[in-house]
Amino acid sequence: MATEVLVPTLGESITEATLGEWLKKPGEAVAADEPIASLETDKVSVEVPAPVAGVMGQHAVQPGDTVSVGAMIATIESGDGAAAAPKAEAPKADAAPAAAAAPAPAAAQQAPGGDSNVDAAALSPSVRRAILEHGVDPAKVKGTGRDGRITKEDVVAAAGDKSAAAAPAAAPAAPAPAASAAPARGEERVKMTRLRQTIARRLKEAQDNAALLTTFNDVDMTAVIEARAKYKDLFEKKHGVRLGFMGFFVKAATMALKDIPAVNAQIQGDEIVYHDYADISVAVSAPQGLVVPVIRDADKLSVAGVEKTIGDFGKRAKDGTLKMDEMKGGTFTISNGGVFGSLMSTPIINPPQSAVLGLHRIEERPVVRNGQVVVRPMMYLALSYDHRLIDGREAVTFLVALKNAIEDPTRLLIDL
C-alpha cells in the first residue's frame, strides 16, 4: 500500500517552500517519523518526517522545486508493497542492452564536477554549487552533516586539502599547453534558495524604507581578554559552555539600550513603539545563509545564560533545526563579522528594528594611554541606525556607553 508524503504546515502565513534535498532514495527503508527530506522556507530549513514505516517510493519533486503546503512530494510503500518494492528494482537479464544503450540517465544522477557515483539528488543546491566552484570530487569528501551528509563547509575543507596536496606536485615543470588550446570555461545557473531570496528582499527593503546612517567607535578589549583568560576554565567547568566575547557584548548592549531606549524602539506607521525588554537578535552563519535567531529577555540573562543560548543557536543553525518562532521578533541585532576577519563594515538593520551593532576583528594597534604610546588589542564597533527615529547624539551616546562597559567590565556587575 502506498502512503503519500505531504508537505506539512510550515508556520503562520507560510504557504510554500523549496525542496532542499532528499535524505532517502527510492527503494531505501524508512522508519516512521524518520526525516526523509528537507524543505527551505523563508527563515529556516524544516525536515519532513515519514508518516509510516516502509520503503521509499518515487520522488514526485526534485531539489530546488517549489512546493505548496499539503502537496504530495513522494510515496512510501508499506505492507506488501514495501516487500515488493526492492524486487521491482532488481535488474533483469534482458535489461542490460537497454541500460547500455541509455547511459545518459545514469550519468545525470552523478554529482556535478566529476565521475563519482554520489547521487546528486542527495546533495543540496549550495553543496552542488560549491563542488562546481572548487572542482572537488564528492566521492572523496567526508560528510560531517546529519547522517554523514556533505555540507558546504566539507567541500571547502576538501578543496583546501586538495590545494595543499597539489602544491608539492606543482614543482616539476609541466610542458606548456599548446597555444591553440583555450581553457574551458563553464557556467551554471542555480536557482536562489528561498532563504537567500528573503535575505535579499529584506535587505533591499531596509535600504529603501529607512534613513540608514552608521557611526563608528573603537574599544580596547584588554580588560575583557584578561577576564576571559583568567576565568574561562572555571566558567566552562561550572556552566558547561565556553566563555566567549558575545556574552559581554550582549550584556553591555542591554544596559546601553535601557539608557537610550530609542535604539531599542521601532516605527509602526506614524507611531514609535518603545520596549521595556531587550530581545537581542544574533546573526548566525548557517549552510543556507545568514539566519538571525532571537535571545528572548536578554536583559534578564546572565553572561552564562547568553553564552548557552548562542551556543545552542549556532549548533542548530548548522544542523538546520532552528524553529520558526525562534526567528521572529527581536528589538535589536548584533552581528559579529569579526569571526570572518572583517576589520570594519556598515551593517544593515533588520526591519522593523531600528539599529544593528556590528562587531569586528580584534587586532593590536598603537594607542595613546596617559601620554604614552602603547600597543593594545582594539576592535572597531559600528552602529547602523534608522535616522528617522534615532538622532546622531543618541547613536553616539549608545556606542560610548557600550564601549565604557566593555573596557571596564565591572560596570556590568554594578549596572553602570
Beta strands, then each sheet from edge to edge (+ up, - down):
strand 1: 2-6
strand 2: 16-22
strand 3: 29-30
strand 4: 35-40
strand 5: 45-49
strand 6: 54-59
strand 7: 66-68
strand 8: 72-77
strand 9: 212-220
strand 10: 266-268
strand 11: 271-273
strand 12: 280-282
strand 13: 284-286
strand 14: 289-291
strand 15: 294-295
strand 16: 332-336
strand 17: 355-369
strand 18: 372-386
sheet 1: 1+ 8- 6+ 3-
sheet 2: 5+ 4- 2+ 7-
sheet 3: 9+ 18- 17+ 16+ 12+ 15-
sheet 4: 10+ 11-
sheet 5: 13+ 14-
end
